[in-house]
Amino acid sequence: MEPNESILQKLLDIQSTLKVEKGTYNKFGEFYYRSKEDILEAAKPMCHERGLTLICDDEVRCLDNGWVYVTTTVTLTDVLTGECVTAKASAREPESKPKMDSSQVSGSAASYAGKRALGNLFALDDTKDADGYEENPNTKKNRQHGNPPASGQPFIGACTACGIQYQFESPEQAANCACQCGNRVFEAV
């Protein structure tokens, strides 16, 4: 590390070396993912070595339509110069989440928003797969490839980015929806 490196040079160095594996398995969704905690555990020592602090700050907003969004702002600050770089990401709380109380629902949205903001800041690469979604071979076998359900027919659709499954009343409804991760593409399962 050069003594007069700018914060962007330090960030570039971290982005080129930071790797965070998707080592946690979600049995319900049947996919691997990296968590906010995984990213922080890998990034904090690298930031410390370069004289940088890393702060995650959450803001909760309730829209007029009743949806609650959590926006995480990640700020990377050079302790010597005060230079800052920020990244933001938002996640919507689901309407309901079985087996979770309201604080857990808010916490999961905050964790997801933080993970996305950290991933944006550190340019974490998701080229290996779409957010860790690895399709269950049984589901893959039963999929109607290229044959979406008939118009007006209910079906279960999986988000192509994160694998979360939703019940849709029709393909038209699915075309007008977005997953909590922000993706708008679903495949019938």
N, C-alpha and C positions, 0 to 999 in steps of 0.2 A: 504494500500500500504506500503510495506516494504521500508525503506530508501535505501537499497542497491540492489533493484531489477534490473535485467538487462532489456534491452529494449524488449527482447523476452518474459520475464515474464510479463511485462506490456502489451504487445501485446496479449498474451494468455488471460490475464484478460479481455481485451476489446473484443476479439473474443468470449469469453464465455458469455458475457452479452449484446453485441450490437445486437439489433433487429431493422430492418428497414422494415416496412410494404410496400407492393406494393399498395399504395393508390391512384395512379393517373391512370385514365382510358383513353385509346386511343380509341375514337369512330370509327375512320377509320379502325383500325386493330382489334377492339373489344377485347382488352386485358388490364389487369392491369399491371403496372410496377412501379419500384422505379427509381427515377432519381438520377443523380450525386449530385444534390443539396440536395435531401432527405437524402442521405448517409452522406454528409458533415454536415448537420444540426444535425444529431444524433451523429456523431463521434467526432466532434470538442470539445464539453464539456468534453467528456470522456478522450480525449487526453490531454486537458488542466489540468484536475485534476491530471494527472499522469506526468506532466512536459514534454509532448511530443508536437512537432510541426508536422503539416501535410501539405505537399506541393504537389500540382499537377502541373506537367510540361508537356506541349505538344510539340511534334516534328512532323512536316509535311514532308512526303517524297513522291516524285513523281517517280514512277518506270518507267523503259524503255518502258513498254507497255502502259503508259499513266495513269494508275490508281494512285490515290492519297490516301495515307494512313496516318492516324493520330495515333501516338503512345503516350499514356499518361504514364508517370512514376510518381508513387505516392511514396513519401519518408516520412517516419515516423522517426523523429529524437528526441533523448533524449537530452534536452537542457543542462543538467548537465554533461553528459559524452560524448556527440557527437556521440554516437552509432546510426547507421542508419539501417533501414530495408526498402527495396524497393519492389514494384510490378509494373509490366507493362502489358498493354493490347493495342491492335491495332484495329482500325476500318477503313474500306475503305469507301471513299466517293462514293455515288451512281453515276452512269453515269449521271442521271438527276433526279431531284426531282421537280415535278410540284408545282407551287406556292411558290417556294423558290428561293431566289437569291443565288449567289455563296457563300457569307459569311455565310448564314444560313445553306447551305449544309455542309460547313467546320465545322461550330459550332455544328451541330447535330452529325457529326462523332466524334468530340472532346469530346462532352458530353457523347456519348456512350462508347468511349474508356476509359474515366475517370471513368464512372460508373462500367465498368468491372474491371479496375485496383483496384478501391476501394473495390469492392466485393471480389476480389482475396486476397487483403491484410487483410481484416477483416473477411475472410471466411464466407461471407454471404450465408445463406442456401437457396437453390432454390428447395428443395425437394417437396414442396407443389405443384408446377407446373413448367412447362418449361418456365421460364422467364416471367411469368404472362400471358401466352397465354391461354385464355379460349375461346374455340370455340363457335361461334355463333350457337345456337341450330338449326336455319334454315339451315345453311351450313352443320352442322353435319347430319341432316336428309337427305340432298341431296347428300351426299358423296357416292361414289361407293366403299364401304369397300372391300378391298382385290382385287379390279378390277382396276388396273392401266390402263390408256388409251392405246390403241393399238399402237404398234411401229410406229413412224412417224406421230402420230396424235398430233396436238397442244392441250394444256390444261393449266389451271391455277393451280399452285402449291403453297401451303402455307408452309412456313418454320415451322418445327415442334418445333423449339425452341422459336421463337419470334412472329410468326404469319404473318410476311410480306408476301404478295402474289406477285408472279412473273408469267409472261406469258412465257411458254416454247413451243418450236416448236415440241418437242418430249420427251419421257421419257429418251432417250439417252442424250439429251442436259441437262436435269435436273440432271442426274447422274454425269455430269462433271462440275456442278456449285456449288457455295457456296453463302449463304446469306451474307449480310453485317455484320451480327452478328458472322459469321464464321461457322455456322452450314451447313452441307451438305445434310440434309435429308428434303425432301419435300413430302407433301401429296396432291393428287389431290382434288380440292374443286369444 
